[in-house]
């Protein structure tokens, strides 16, 4: 089960890094953090686990969610800075 969490996290982080626009980044956020996203699906799997495994599994999923959220925020800032830089370059040319 832990491998599945790592796999989802790695896929999400790769998708975040490959997003080239704010729209693409938003689609990644929805796909992984939305109500019907992959990370929410991991949380739904907790009901099938034995009681003693739930806390550790929940912590791993929360760590995954936190890592993806942080990556999304950093990528969003990078995209904003890139857009601002492009806009400034256009203004210089004009």
Secondary structure by P-SEA (a helix, b strand, c coil): caaaaaaaaaaaaaaaaacccaaaaaaaaaaccccccaaaaaaaacccccccaaaaaaaaaaaaaaaaaaaaaaaaaaaaaaaaaaaaaaaaac
